[in-house]
Amino acid sequence: MHVIDLTKIDGSGDFPCPRCGSVISPEDESEDTYIIQNVKMTRNDQLEELVIQCNKCKTIIHITGFTAL
């Protein structure tokens, strides 16, 4: 399992897939690079975690750190 903490990423939020290096961007809404597998919300309906799958290598990535943004 790969976990990406957004609070530790510099710049606009782009990051490389931990396995294949494909650049994953939060601006990409086309699902060409990744697909959303699961969305976890807090009790206050705030985004807590996003689980995505890289389309190139099929790696599952858990993205955290939304509550600090």
Secondary structure, 3 states (H helix, E strand, C coil): CEEEEHHHCCCCCCEECCCCCCEECCCCCCCCCEEEEEEEECCCCCEEEEEEEECCCCCEEEEECHHHC
